[in-house]
Amino acid sequence: MAPDSLRHLLEASGFAFVRRDDMRAALESCGPLSDWPAFAASWDHLEIDPYLAGHGRYRRRRYAVFAIDASGRIERQPHQPHYQGQEYNQLFGGVERWFEPIANDVASSETMATILRWCDRLFSHLEPRSPDVPRTPAGEHGWHVEVHQFRIEARAEAAGHPTPEGAHRDGVDFVLVLLVSRENIVSGTTTVFALDGTPLGTFTLTDPCDAALVDDHRVAHGVTPVAPSDPSRAGHRDVLVVTFRRR
């Protein structure tokens, strides 16, 4: 999908679902994905989300923060907590949550750099639609970028919940959800909602590099629980979530 077409789609509807082949081609216009196998394998080394333990030990994650300046220079920031206001996360809003950091070799990988460059190029040409967000002339932006590695595990005795907080917004400007792996699971369907709760679209990320993009000022999103397709084996859903907020 051409960048202009994707921008027009986001501007028109506030979200976009991009299939694997189109997404890989789009990403590779900004750099290589040659180390994708090692990048994807790093999801096998995530840590249990300690804040979700009371709701079930089915979510593993790692976290990192980057800054991207107006020239497009990407710099990893010192490790810090993840924070969301209660208006965005009814389960954990108002709490500084510390997660294990994304491993250095993953954060500095070619694939990660390509993904961040592509998001910067796309989102920098989109205007925020919220009246309380300052409008920044093209080329004069800077981004606060948060990157989350998530693995949602599914077992016969316990479904995994990709969005335990339900349909929500993230409190940022733009969000990329990129599927990395989907193993022995059913469901995990994404629904995008208008701010008044009206469903706008439903789709399922099924293949590595399938992606969802949302304008967080205009839409909310949620994902249905996942269960193993073969109950005798555990399953999982691995995604990379990247959020961009103007500095």
C-alpha positions in Angstrom: 0.0 0.0 0.0 1.4 3.4 -1.0 2.2 5.8 1.8 -0.3 8.4 0.4 -3.1 5.8 0.2 -2.5 4.7 3.8 -2.4 8.3 5.0 -5.7 9.0 3.2 -7.2 5.9 4.8 -6.1 7.0 8.3 -7.4 10.5 7.7 -10.7 9.3 6.4 -11.5 6.6 9.0 -9.1 7.0 11.9 -7.7 3.4 11.4 -6.3 1.0 8.9 -5.8 -2.8 8.6 -2.8 -3.7 6.5 -2.1 -7.2 5.3 1.3 -8.9 5.5 2.6 -8.4 2.0 1.6 -4.8 1.8 3.0 -4.1 5.2 6.3 -5.8 4.6 6.7 -3.9 1.3 5.9 -0.6 3.1 8.4 -1.3 5.9 11.1 -2.3 3.5 10.8 1.0 1.8 12.4 2.4 4.9 15.1 -0.2 5.6 15.8 -3.9 5.8 14.0 -6.6 7.7 16.8 -9.1 7.2 17.1 -9.9 11.0 13.4 -10.5 11.4 13.9 -14.2 12.4 16.1 -13.2 15.4 13.7 -10.3 16.1 10.7 -12.6 16.3 12.6 -15.2 18.3 13.1 -12.6 21.1 9.4 -13.0 22.1 10.5 -16.4 23.6 12.4 -14.4 26.3 9.7 -12.0 27.6 8.9 -11.7 31.3 5.6 -12.2 33.1 3.6 -8.9 33.5 3.6 -8.6 37.3 0.8 -6.1 37.4 -1.6 -8.5 35.7 -0.8 -11.4 38.1 -4.0 -11.0 40.0 -6.0 -11.4 36.8 -4.1 -14.4 35.4 -0.5 -15.1 34.5 -1.0 -15.1 30.7 0.7 -11.9 29.6 4.5 -11.5 29.0 6.1 -8.3 27.9 9.1 -6.1 27.6 9.2 -2.3 27.1 11.4 0.5 25.8 11.2 4.2 25.1 12.8 6.1 22.2 12.9 9.7 21.1 12.8 10.7 17.4 13.8 14.3 16.6 12.8 16.5 13.7 15.7 15.1 11.6 14.5 11.6 12.1 17.3 10.6 14.4 16.3 7.7 16.7 17.7 7.5 20.2 16.8 5.0 22.9 16.0 6.7 26.2 16.9 5.6 29.7 14.7 2.9 31.1 11.5 4.4 32.7 8.0 3.4 33.8 5.0 3.1 31.6 2.2 5.4 32.7 -1.4 5.9 31.5 -4.1 8.1 33.0 -7.2 6.4 34.5 -9.2 7.9 31.7 -7.3 5.6 29.3 -6.8 2.5 31.4 -9.4 1.6 34.1 -7.3 -1.4 35.3 -3.9 0.3 35.8 -4.4 4.0 35.1 -2.6 6.3 37.5 0.1 3.8 38.3 3.8 3.9 37.2 4.4 0.4 35.9 8.0 -0.9 35.5 8.5 -3.7 33.0 11.6 -5.5 32.1 13.5 -3.6 29.3 13.6 -4.7 25.7 17.0 -6.5 25.2 19.7 -4.2 23.7 20.2 -6.4 20.6 16.4 -6.3 19.9 16.1 -2.5 20.5 19.1 -1.8 18.2 18.2 -4.4 15.5 17.7 -3.5 11.8 14.1 -4.5 12.0 13.3 -2.2 15.0 15.0 0.7 13.3 13.1 0.1 10.1 9.7 -0.1 11.9 10.4 3.2 13.8 11.6 5.0 10.7 8.5 3.9 8.8 6.2 5.1 11.6 8.0 8.4 11.8 7.6 8.9 8.0 3.9 8.0 8.1 2.8 9.8 11.2 4.8 12.9 10.6 2.5 13.7 7.6 -0.7 13.3 9.6 -2.3 16.1 11.6 -3.7 15.4 15.1 -7.4 15.6 15.1 -7.9 16.5 18.8 -8.4 20.3 19.5 -6.1 20.1 22.5 -3.1 18.9 20.5 -0.9 21.7 19.1 -0.6 21.6 15.3 3.1 21.3 14.3 4.3 22.3 10.9 5.7 19.4 8.9 9.3 18.8 9.6 9.2 20.5 13.0 8.0 17.6 15.1 9.6 15.4 17.7 8.2 12.1 19.0 8.0 10.3 22.3 7.9 6.7 21.3 7.0 3.7 23.5 7.6 0.2 22.3 6.0 -2.9 23.8 6.7 -6.5 23.1 3.6 -8.6 24.2 3.0 -12.3 24.3 -0.5 -13.4 25.2 -0.6 -17.1 26.2 -3.7 -19.3 25.8 -4.3 -22.6 27.5 -7.3 -24.9 27.6 -8.0 -24.0 31.2 -7.5 -20.2 30.7 -8.0 -17.9 27.8 -5.6 -15.1 27.2 -6.8 -11.5 27.1 -4.9 -9.2 24.7 -6.8 -6.1 26.1 -7.9 -7.0 29.6 -9.0 -3.3 30.0 -11.5 -3.8 27.2 -12.0 -1.3 24.4 -9.7 1.6 25.1 -7.6 4.4 23.8 -3.9 4.6 24.7 -3.5 8.3 25.4 -1.1 9.0 22.6 -1.4 10.3 19.0 -0.9 7.2 16.8 -0.5 3.4 17.4 0.9 0.6 15.4 0.1 -3.0 16.3 2.2 -5.4 14.3 1.7 -9.2 14.5 4.9 -11.1 15.0 3.6 -14.6 15.6 0.3 -16.5 16.1 0.6 -20.1 17.2 -2.2 -22.5 18.0 -4.9 -19.9 18.8 -8.4 -19.0 17.7 -10.0 -15.6 17.9 -8.0 -12.5 18.8 -10.3 -10.3 16.7 -9.7 -6.6 16.8 -12.7 -4.2 16.7 -12.3 -0.5 16.2 -14.9 1.9 17.8 -15.9 5.5 17.3 -15.6 7.5 20.5 -19.4 7.1 21.0 -19.0 3.3 21.0 -20.2 2.7 17.5 -18.2 -0.2 15.9 -16.3 1.0 12.8 -14.5 -2.2 11.7 -13.5 -5.7 12.7 -10.5 -7.7 11.5 -8.1 -10.4 12.8 -4.3 -10.3 12.6 -3.4 -13.8 11.3 0.0 -13.6 9.5 3.3 -12.2 10.7 3.5 -8.5 9.6 -0.3 -8.1 9.5 -0.8 -4.7 11.1 -3.4 -2.3 12.6 -2.9 1.4 12.7 -5.0 3.8 14.7 -5.4 7.5 15.3 -5.8 7.4 19.1 -7.6 10.7 19.2 -10.4 9.5 17.0 -11.0 5.8 17.8 -10.8 3.2 20.5 -9.8 -0.4 20.0 -10.1 -3.8 21.7 -9.2 -7.4 21.0 -11.2 -10.5 21.9 -9.6 -13.2 24.1 -7.6 -16.0 22.5 -8.0 -19.7 23.2 -5.9 -22.7 21.9 -7.2 -24.3 18.7 -5.7 -27.6 19.9 -6.5 -27.7 23.7 -3.8 -30.2 24.3 -1.1 -27.6 23.5 -0.6 -24.0 24.7 -0.9 -21.2 22.1 0.3 -17.6 22.0 -0.2 -14.3 20.2 2.9 -12.2 19.8 2.6 -8.5 18.8 4.8 -5.4 18.8 2.9 -2.3 19.9 4.5 1.1 19.0 2.9 4.3 20.2 3.8 7.8 19.0 3.1 11.0 21.0 4.2 14.4 19.9 6.7 16.0 22.3 
